[in-house]
Amino acid sequence: MQTGQTLFGDMKMAHLQNGRIKSDYMKKVLIATRTFGKYSNKPVAYLTDNGFEVVHLKNPSEFPMLLKNADAVIVGTHKITEKMIEHSKKLKIIAKHGVGIDNIDIEAATKKGIPVVIAKDSNSNSVAELVIGFIFALSRNLISAHNSFYYDHEENNWVGFEVNGKTIGVIGFGSIGKMTVEKALSLGMKVLVYDPYVIFNYNKKVEKMFVVNLVELLEKSDFVSIHVPLTGNTYNLINEEELRVMKKTAFLINTARGGIVNETALAKALNKGWIAGAALDVFETEPLPPSSPLFKCKNIIITPHVASHTFEATNKMGIMAAKSVVDFFGGKIPSSIVNPEAIKYMNFD
């Protein structure tokens, strides 16, 4: 059965009336992300207009308790563990307000017949644009130049370099990786790609890129941009050994997930001059603890996990997550389900 297809043919679900859920059967949706409906009320209205009760998480410590009484959850970065899933007897669907699922125990959800859905491709352009922004900021020393002039009133002769003709190495060729490649090519950059899980079908948009192994990518790239999920295989993918392979003039960019880059090793690489600089939007522990060695590095740009924080991406993620919940309780398998094995165990009641 394909996603989006009704499970009951032309039959209406017992708790539906004129396309809306009867108040007797009102389902409770827990919103566990601060940006859902923040810039537009449309995602919230979509749920309430379809008869759902919307509960916003205000205190993170209350998340496990509120989850126990929720029929559905729309989650951002809060962890949903096996224990929490086991204790949440009413929970029927988990919708991610984004695309990363490393904070959700997928195996536990699958065992309980709980589908986990993502807002596929909703933030790809926003994240790719931030990568390009980081490239310009790093290549032209924009942060250092600003701080020097703004705080110290020093007019230092900051000299940067053009990105045209430089090489970007893209680790991971999913939706965001592909969009980053397209934008880099439009800037006249050369492109190297590493992704052992993708079979490459070349077209005009990517014909100028070269697929290489990880070591070659690190050796030859002026910018290395990470676009892989956090898994057991990618944890500490970039460690001291990999950083030593990079050019001394190269920059590392991570907008994917913290934990992929070993932060202690990166701080060492920056302070010892193994690489020229880095830009990070994600960290192994968020928010980044004040004790992190990264705060002692001068040649770094750090932002608080804002790559997808644009009006456009946030609204897309909200609408897609809300629609997944409504579709599910309307008897349809939501699109972008990441654990299709859960379908045969799903319970809509």
Contacts in CASP RR format, 6 or more apart in sequence:
PFRMAT RR
TARGET T0000
AUTHOR 0000-0000-0000
METHOD contacts of the structure
MODEL  1
MQTGQTLFGDMKMAHLQNGRIKSDYMKKVLIATRTFGKYSNKPVAYLTDN
GFEVVHLKNPSEFPMLLKNADAVIVGTHKITEKMIEHSKKLKIIAKHGVG
IDNIDIEAATKKGIPVVIAKDSNSNSVAELVIGFIFALSRNLISAHNSFY
YDHEENNWVGFEVNGKTIGVIGFGSIGKMTVEKALSLGMKVLVYDPYVIF
NYNKKVEKMFVVNLVELLEKSDFVSIHVPLTGNTYNLINEEELRVMKKTA
FLINTARGGIVNETALAKALNKGWIAGAALDVFETEPLPPSSPLFKCKNI
IITPHVASHTFEATNKMGIMAAKSVVDFFGGKIPSSIVNPEAIKYMNFD
1 7 0 8 1.000
1 333 0 8 1.000
1 343 0 8 1.000
2 333 0 8 1.000
3 332 0 8 1.000
3 333 0 8 1.000
3 334 0 8 1.000
3 335 0 8 1.000
3 336 0 8 1.000
3 337 0 8 1.000
4 327 0 8 1.000
4 332 0 8 1.000
4 333 0 8 1.000
4 334 0 8 1.000
4 335 0 8 1.000
5 332 0 8 1.000
5 333 0 8 1.000
6 330 0 8 1.000
6 331 0 8 1.000
6 332 0 8 1.000
7 331 0 8 1.000
7 332 0 8 1.000
7 333 0 8 1.000
7 348 0 8 1.000
8 331 0 8 1.000
12 19 0 8 1.000
13 329 0 8 1.000
13 330 0 8 1.000
13 331 0 8 1.000
13 348 0 8 1.000
15 21 0 8 1.000
15 22 0 8 1.000
15 24 0 8 1.000
15 25 0 8 1.000
15 329 0 8 1.000
16 22 0 8 1.000
16 330 0 8 1.000
19 50 0 8 1.000
20 49 0 8 1.000
20 50 0 8 1.000
20 51 0 8 1.000
21 27 0 8 1.000
21 50 0 8 1.000
21 51 0 8 1.000
21 52 0 8 1.000
21 329 0 8 1.000
23 51 0 8 1.000
26 51 0 8 1.000
26 52 0 8 1.000
26 53 0 8 1.000
27 51 0 8 1.000
27 52 0 8 1.000
27 53 0 8 1.000
27 71 0 8 1.000
27 72 0 8 1.000
27 329 0 8 1.000
28 52 0 8 1.000
28 53 0 8 1.000
28 55 0 8 1.000
28 69 0 8 1.000
28 70 0 8 1.000
28 71 0 8 1.000
28 72 0 8 1.000
28 90 0 8 1.000
29 47 0 8 1.000
29 52 0 8 1.000
29 53 0 8 1.000
29 54 0 8 1.000
29 55 0 8 1.000
29 70 0 8 1.000
29 71 0 8 1.000
29 72 0 8 1.000
29 73 0 8 1.000
29 74 0 8 1.000
29 325 0 8 1.000
30 55 0 8 1.000
30 57 0 8 1.000
30 66 0 8 1.000
30 67 0 8 1.000
30 70 0 8 1.000
30 72 0 8 1.000
30 73 0 8 1.000
30 74 0 8 1.000
31 44 0 8 1.000
31 54 0 8 1.000
31 55 0 8 1.000
31 56 0 8 1.000
31 57 0 8 1.000
31 73 0 8 1.000
31 74 0 8 1.000
32 57 0 8 1.000
32 63 0 8 1.000
32 67 0 8 1.000
32 73 0 8 1.000
32 74 0 8 1.000
32 75 0 8 1.000
32 76 0 8 1.000
32 78 0 8 1.000
33 74 0 8 1.000
33 75 0 8 1.000
33 76 0 8 1.000
33 77 0 8 1.000
33 78 0 8 1.000
33 97 0 8 1.000
35 97 0 8 1.000
35 309 0 8 1.000
35 314 0 8 1.000
35 317 0 8 1.000
36 43 0 8 1.000
36 44 0 8 1.000
36 74 0 8 1.000
36 97 0 8 1.000
36 317 0 8 1.000
36 318 0 8 1.000
36 321 0 8 1.000
37 43 0 8 1.000
37 44 0 8 1.000
37 314 0 8 1.000
37 315 0 8 1.000
37 318 0 8 1.000
38 314 0 8 1.000
39 311 0 8 1.000
39 314 0 8 1.000
39 315 0 8 1.000
40 311 0 8 1.000
40 314 0 8 1.000
40 315 0 8 1.000
42 315 0 8 1.000
42 319 0 8 1.000
43 315 0 8 1.000
43 318 0 8 1.000
43 319 0 8 1.000
43 321 0 8 1.000
43 322 0 8 1.000
44 54 0 8 1.000
44 322 0 8 1.000
46 319 0 8 1.000
46 322 0 8 1.000
46 323 0 8 1.000
46 326 0 8 1.000
47 54 0 8 1.000
47 322 0 8 1.000
47 325 0 8 1.000
47 326 0 8 1.000
48 54 0 8 1.000
50 326 0 8 1.000
52 72 0 8 1.000
52 325 0 8 1.000
52 326 0 8 1.000
52 329 0 8 1.000
55 66 0 8 1.000
55 70 0 8 1.000
57 63 0 8 1.000
57 66 0 8 1.000
57 78 0 8 1.000
60 78 0 8 1.000
63 78 0 8 1.000
64 84 0 8 1.000
64 87 0 8 1.000
67 73 0 8 1.000
67 80 0 8 1.000
67 84 0 8 1.000
67 87 0 8 1.000
67 88 0 8 1.000
67 91 0 8 1.000
68 87 0 8 1.000
68 88 0 8 1.000
68 89 0 8 1.000
68 90 0 8 1.000
69 90 0 8 1.000
70 88 0 8 1.000
70 90 0 8 1.000
70 91 0 8 1.000
71 90 0 8 1.000
71 91 0 8 1.000
71 92 0 8 1.000
71 93 0 8 1.000
71 329 0 8 1.000
72 91 0 8 1.000
72 92 0 8 1.000
72 93 0 8 1.000
72 94 0 8 1.000
72 95 0 8 1.000
72 325 0 8 1.000
72 328 0 8 1.000
72 329 0 8 1.000
73 80 0 8 1.000
73 91 0 8 1.000
73 93 0 8 1.000
73 94 0 8 1.000
73 95 0 8 1.000
74 95 0 8 1.000
74 96 0 8 1.000
74 97 0 8 1.000
74 318 0 8 1.000
74 321 0 8 1.000
74 322 0 8 1.000
74 325 0 8 1.000
75 94 0 8 1.000
75 95 0 8 1.000
75 96 0 8 1.000
75 97 0 8 1.000
75 103 0 8 1.000
75 104 0 8 1.000
76 96 0 8 1.000
76 97 0 8 1.000
76 98 0 8 1.000
76 103 0 8 1.000
77 103 0 8 1.000
77 286 0 8 1.000
77 305 0 8 1.000
78 103 0 8 1.000
79 103 0 8 1.000
79 104 0 8 1.000
80 94 0 8 1.000
80 103 0 8 1.000
80 104 0 8 1.000
80 105 0 8 1.000
80 109 0 8 1.000
81 105 0 8 1.000
81 108 0 8 1.000
82 105 0 8 1.000
82 107 0 8 1.000
82 108 0 8 1.000
85 91 0 8 1.000
85 105 0 8 1.000
85 108 0 8 1.000
85 109 0 8 1.000
85 112 0 8 1.000
85 114 0 8 1.000
86 108 0 8 1.000
86 112 0 8 1.000
91 112 0 8 1.000
91 114 0 8 1.000
92 114 0 8 1.000
92 328 0 8 1.000
92 329 0 8 1.000
92 346 0 8 1.000
92 347 0 8 1.000
92 348 0 8 1.000
93 114 0 8 1.000
93 115 0 8 1.000
93 116 0 8 1.000
93 117 0 8 1.000
93 324 0 8 1.000
93 325 0 8 1.000
93 328 0 8 1.000
93 329 0 8 1.000
93 334 0 8 1.000
94 104 0 8 1.000
94 109 0 8 1.000
94 114 0 8 1.000
94 115 0 8 1.000
94 116 0 8 1.000
94 117 0 8 1.000
95 116 0 8 1.000
95 117 0 8 1.000
95 118 0 8 1.000
95 119 0 8 1.000
95 321 0 8 1.000
95 322 0 8 1.000
95 324 0 8 1.000
95 325 0 8 1.000
95 334 0 8 1.000
96 104 0 8 1.000
96 116 0 8 1.000
96 117 0 8 1.000
96 118 0 8 1.000
96 119 0 8 1.000
96 321 0 8 1.000
97 119 0 8 1.000
97 317 0 8 1.000
97 318 0 8 1.000
97 321 0 8 1.000
98 118 0 8 1.000
98 119 0 8 1.000
98 122 0 8 1.000
98 123 0 8 1.000
98 308 0 8 1.000
98 317 0 8 1.000
98 321 0 8 1.000
99 118 0 8 1.000
99 119 0 8 1.000
99 120 0 8 1.000
99 121 0 8 1.000
99 122 0 8 1.000
99 123 0 8 1.000
99 175 0 8 1.000
100 118 0 8 1.000
100 229 0 8 1.000
100 257 0 8 1.000
101 116 0 8 1.000
101 118 0 8 1.000
101 229 0 8 1.000
101 338 0 8 1.000
102 229 0 8 1.000
102 230 0 8 1.000
102 231 0 8 1.000
102 257 0 8 1.000
104 116 0 8 1.000
106 116 0 8 1.000
106 338 0 8 1.000
106 339 0 8 1.000
109 115 0 8 1.000
109 116 0 8 1.000
109 339 0 8 1.000
109 342 0 8 1.000
110 116 0 8 1.000
110 339 0 8 1.000
110 341 0 8 1.000
110 342 0 8 1.000
110 345 0 8 1.000
111 345 0 8 1.000
112 342 0 8 1.000
112 345 0 8 1.000
113 342 0 8 1.000
113 343 0 8 1.000
113 345 0 8 1.000
113 346 0 8 1.000
113 347 0 8 1.000
114 342 0 8 1.000
114 346 0 8 1.000
115 328 0 8 1.000
115 333 0 8 1.000
115 334 0 8 1.000
115 337 0 8 1.000
115 339 0 8 1.000
115 342 0 8 1.000
115 343 0 8 1.000
115 346 0 8 1.000
116 337 0 8 1.000
116 338 0 8 1.000
116 339 0 8 1.000
116 342 0 8 1.000
117 321 0 8 1.000
117 324 0 8 1.000
117 334 0 8 1.000
117 335 0 8 1.000
117 336 0 8 1.000
117 337 0 8 1.000
117 338 0 8 1.000
118 336 0 8 1.000
118 338 0 8 1.000
119 316 0 8 1.000
119 317 0 8 1.000
119 318 0 8 1.000
119 320 0 8 1.000
119 321 0 8 1.000
119 336 0 8 1.000
120 175 0 8 1.000
120 320 0 8 1.000
120 335 0 8 1.000
120 336 0 8 1.000
121 175 0 8 1.000
122 308 0 8 1.000
122 313 0 8 1.000
122 316 0 8 1.000
122 317 0 8 1.000
122 318 0 8 1.000
122 320 0 8 1.000
123 176 0 8 1.000
123 307 0 8 1.000
123 308 0 8 1.000
123 310 0 8 1.000
123 313 0 8 1.000
123 316 0 8 1.000
123 317 0 8 1.000
124 175 0 8 1.000
124 176 0 8 1.000
124 177 0 8 1.000
124 178 0 8 1.000
124 179 0 8 1.000
125 179 0 8 1.000
125 312 0 8 1.000
125 313 0 8 1.000
126 307 0 8 1.000
126 308 0 8 1.000
126 309 0 8 1.000
126 310 0 8 1.000
126 312 0 8 1.000
126 313 0 8 1.000
127 176 0 8 1.000
127 179 0 8 1.000
127 180 0 8 1.000
127 255 0 8 1.000
127 307 0 8 1.000
127 308 0 8 1.000
127 313 0 8 1.000
128 176 0 8 1.000
128 177 0 8 1.000
128 179 0 8 1.000
128 180 0 8 1.000
128 182 0 8 1.000
128 183 0 8 1.000
129 183 0 8 1.000
129 310 0 8 1.000
130 255 0 8 1.000
130 281 0 8 1.000
130 303 0 8 1.000
130 306 0 8 1.000
130 307 0 8 1.000
131 180 0 8 1.000
131 183 0 8 1.000
131 225 0 8 1.000
131 253 0 8 1.000
131 255 0 8 1.000
132 180 0 8 1.000
132 183 0 8 1.000
132 184 0 8 1.000
132 187 0 8 1.000
134 253 0 8 1.000
134 255 0 8 1.000
134 279 0 8 1.000
134 301 0 8 1.000
135 163 0 8 1.000
135 168 0 8 1.000
135 184 0 8 1.000
135 223 0 8 1.000
135 251 0 8 1.000
135 253 0 8 1.000
136 142 0 8 1.000
136 163 0 8 1.000
137 143 0 8 1.000
137 279 0 8 1.000
137 301 0 8 1.000
138 223 0 8 1.000
138 251 0 8 1.000
138 253 0 8 1.000
138 276 0 8 1.000
138 277 0 8 1.000
138 279 0 8 1.000
138 301 0 8 1.000
139 160 0 8 1.000
139 161 0 8 1.000
139 162 0 8 1.000
139 163 0 8 1.000
139 166 0 8 1.000
139 251 0 8 1.000
140 158 0 8 1.000
140 160 0 8 1.000
140 161 0 8 1.000
141 158 0 8 1.000
141 159 0 8 1.000
141 160 0 8 1.000
143 301 0 8 1.000
144 158 0 8 1.000
144 298 0 8 1.000
144 299 0 8 1.000
145 156 0 8 1.000
145 158 0 8 1.000
148 154 0 8 1.000
148 156 0 8 1.000
148 158 0 8 1.000
149 155 0 8 1.000
149 156 0 8 1.000
163 187 0 8 1.000
163 188 0 8 1.000
163 189 0 8 1.000
164 187 0 8 1.000
164 188 0 8 1.000
164 189 0 8 1.000
165 188 0 8 1.000
165 189 0 8 1.000
165 190 0 8 1.000
166 189 0 8 1.000
166 190 0 8 1.000
166 222 0 8 1.000
166 223 0 8 1.000
167 189 0 8 1.000
167 190 0 8 1.000
167 191 0 8 1.000
167 192 0 8 1.000
167 220 0 8 1.000
167 221 0 8 1.000
167 222 0 8 1.000
167 223 0 8 1.000
168 180 0 8 1.000
168 181 0 8 1.000
168 184 0 8 1.000
168 189 0 8 1.000
168 190 0 8 1.000
168 191 0 8 1.000
168 192 0 8 1.000
168 221 0 8 1.000
168 222 0 8 1.000
168 223 0 8 1.000
168 224 0 8 1.000
168 225 0 8 1.000
169 191 0 8 1.000
169 192 0 8 1.000
169 193 0 8 1.000
169 194 0 8 1.000
169 217 0 8 1.000
169 220 0 8 1.000
169 221 0 8 1.000
169 223 0 8 1.000
169 224 0 8 1.000
169 225 0 8 1.000
170 177 0 8 1.000
170 180 0 8 1.000
170 181 0 8 1.000
170 184 0 8 1.000
170 191 0 8 1.000
170 192 0 8 1.000
170 193 0 8 1.000
170 194 0 8 1.000
170 225 0 8 1.000
170 227 0 8 1.000
171 194 0 8 1.000
171 195 0 8 1.000
171 214 0 8 1.000
171 217 0 8 1.000
171 224 0 8 1.000
171 225 0 8 1.000
171 226 0 8 1.000
171 227 0 8 1.000
171 228 0 8 1.000
171 237 0 8 1.000
172 193 0 8 1.000
172 194 0 8 1.000
172 195 0 8 1.000
172 198 0 8 1.000
172 226 0 8 1.000
172 227 0 8 1.000
172 228 0 8 1.000
173 181 0 8 1.000
173 193 0 8 1.000
173 195 0 8 1.000
173 198 0 8 1.000
173 200 0 8 1.000
173 227 0 8 1.000
174 195 0 8 1.000
174 198 0 8 1.000
174 227 0 8 1.000
176 227 0 8 1.000
176 255 0 8 1.000
176 256 0 8 1.000
177 225 0 8 1.000
177 227 0 8 1.000
178 206 0 8 1.000
180 225 0 8 1.000
180 227 0 8 1.000
181 191 0 8 1.000
181 193 0 8 1.000
181 206 0 8 1.000
181 209 0 8 1.000
182 205 0 8 1.000
182 206 0 8 1.000
184 191 0 8 1.000
185 191 0 8 1.000
185 205 0 8 1.000
185 206 0 8 1.000
185 208 0 8 1.000
185 209 0 8 1.000
190 208 0 8 1.000
191 206 0 8 1.000
191 208 0 8 1.000
191 209 0 8 1.000
191 210 0 8 1.000
192 209 0 8 1.000
192 210 0 8 1.000
192 211 0 8 1.000
192 212 0 8 1.000
192 216 0 8 1.000
192 217 0 8 1.000
192 220 0 8 1.000
192 221 0 8 1.000
193 200 0 8 1.000
193 209 0 8 1.000
193 210 0 8 1.000
193 211 0 8 1.000
193 212 0 8 1.000
193 217 0 8 1.000
194 211 0 8 1.000
194 212 0 8 1.000
194 213 0 8 1.000
194 214 0 8 1.000
194 217 0 8 1.000
195 211 0 8 1.000
195 228 0 8 1.000
200 206 0 8 1.000
200 211 0 8 1.000
212 220 0 8 1.000
214 242 0 8 1.000
215 245 0 8 1.000
217 224 0 8 1.000
218 224 0 8 1.000
218 242 0 8 1.000
218 245 0 8 1.000
218 246 0 8 1.000
219 245 0 8 1.000
219 246 0 8 1.000
219 247 0 8 1.000
220 247 0 8 1.000
221 246 0 8 1.000
221 247 0 8 1.000
221 250 0 8 1.000
222 247 0 8 1.000
222 249 0 8 1.000
222 250 0 8 1.000
222 251 0 8 1.000
223 250 0 8 1.000
223 251 0 8 1.000
223 253 0 8 1.000
224 238 0 8 1.000
224 246 0 8 1.000
224 250 0 8 1.000
224 251 0 8 1.000
224 252 0 8 1.000
224 253 0 8 1.000
225 253 0 8 1.000
225 254 0 8 1.000
225 255 0 8 1.000
226 237 0 8 1.000
226 238 0 8 1.000
226 252 0 8 1.000
226 253 0 8 1.000
226 254 0 8 1.000
226 255 0 8 1.000
226 256 0 8 1.000
226 260 0 8 1.000
226 261 0 8 1.000
227 255 0 8 1.000
227 256 0 8 1.000
228 234 0 8 1.000
228 237 0 8 1.000
228 256 0 8 1.000
228 257 0 8 1.000
228 260 0 8 1.000
229 256 0 8 1.000
229 257 0 8 1.000
230 256 0 8 1.000
230 257 0 8 1.000
230 258 0 8 1.000
230 259 0 8 1.000
230 260 0 8 1.000
234 257 0 8 1.000
234 260 0 8 1.000
235 259 0 8 1.000
235 260 0 8 1.000
236 259 0 8 1.000
236 260 0 8 1.000
236 261 0 8 1.000
236 262 0 8 1.000
237 260 0 8 1.000
237 261 0 8 1.000
238 252 0 8 1.000
238 254 0 8 1.000
238 260 0 8 1.000
238 261 0 8 1.000
238 262 0 8 1.000
238 265 0 8 1.000
238 266 0 8 1.000
239 262 0 8 1.000
239 265 0 8 1.000
240 262 0 8 1.000
240 265 0 8 1.000
240 268 0 8 1.000
240 269 0 8 1.000
243 252 0 8 1.000
243 265 0 8 1.000
243 266 0 8 1.000
243 268 0 8 1.000
243 269 0 8 1.000
243 274 0 8 1.000
243 275 0 8 1.000
244 269 0 8 1.000
244 274 0 8 1.000
246 252 0 8 1.000
246 269 0 8 1.000
246 274 0 8 1.000
246 275 0 8 1.000
247 275 0 8 1.000
247 276 0 8 1.000
248 273 0 8 1.000
248 274 0 8 1.000
248 275 0 8 1.000
248 276 0 8 1.000
249 276 0 8 1.000
250 275 0 8 1.000
250 276 0 8 1.000
250 277 0 8 1.000
251 275 0 8 1.000
251 276 0 8 1.000
251 277 0 8 1.000
251 278 0 8 1.000
251 279 0 8 1.000
252 261 0 8 1.000
252 266 0 8 1.000
252 275 0 8 1.000
252 277 0 8 1.000
252 278 0 8 1.000
252 279 0 8 1.000
253 278 0 8 1.000
253 279 0 8 1.000
253 280 0 8 1.000
254 260 0 8 1.000
254 261 0 8 1.000
254 278 0 8 1.000
254 279 0 8 1.000
254 280 0 8 1.000
254 281 0 8 1.000
254 282 0 8 1.000
255 281 0 8 1.000
255 282 0 8 1.000
255 307 0 8 1.000
256 282 0 8 1.000
257 282 0 8 1.000
258 280 0 8 1.000
258 282 0 8 1.000
258 283 0 8 1.000
258 284 0 8 1.000
258 286 0 8 1.000
259 283 0 8 1.000
259 284 0 8 1.000
261 280 0 8 1.000
263 283 0 8 1.000
263 284 0 8 1.000
263 292 0 8 1.000
263 293 0 8 1.000
263 294 0 8 1.000
264 293 0 8 1.000
266 278 0 8 1.000
266 294 0 8 1.000
267 292 0 8 1.000
267 293 0 8 1.000
267 294 0 8 1.000
267 296 0 8 1.000
267 297 0 8 1.000
268 274 0 8 1.000
268 293 0 8 1.000
269 275 0 8 1.000
270 277 0 8 1.000
270 278 0 8 1.000
270 297 0 8 1.000
270 299 0 8 1.000
270 300 0 8 1.000
271 296 0 8 1.000
271 297 0 8 1.000
276 299 0 8 1.000
277 299 0 8 1.000
277 300 0 8 1.000
278 297 0 8 1.000
278 299 0 8 1.000
278 300 0 8 1.000
278 301 0 8 1.000
279 300 0 8 1.000
279 301 0 8 1.000
279 302 0 8 1.000
279 303 0 8 1.000
280 294 0 8 1.000
280 300 0 8 1.000
280 301 0 8 1.000
280 302 0 8 1.000
280 303 0 8 1.000
281 302 0 8 1.000
281 303 0 8 1.000
281 304 0 8 1.000
281 305 0 8 1.000
281 306 0 8 1.000
281 307 0 8 1.000
282 305 0 8 1.000
282 307 0 8 1.000
283 292 0 8 1.000
283 294 0 8 1.000
283 302 0 8 1.000
283 305 0 8 1.000
286 304 0 8 1.000
286 305 0 8 1.000
287 304 0 8 1.000
288 294 0 8 1.000
288 295 0 8 1.000
288 302 0 8 1.000
288 304 0 8 1.000
294 300 0 8 1.000
294 302 0 8 1.000
308 314 0 8 1.000
308 317 0 8 1.000
320 336 0 8 1.000
323 334 0 8 1.000
324 334 0 8 1.000
324 335 0 8 1.000
324 336 0 8 1.000
325 334 0 8 1.000
327 333 0 8 1.000
327 334 0 8 1.000
327 335 0 8 1.000
328 334 0 8 1.000
328 348 0 8 1.000
329 348 0 8 1.000
330 348 0 8 1.000
331 348 0 8 1.000
333 343 0 8 1.000
333 346 0 8 1.000
337 343 0 8 1.000
END
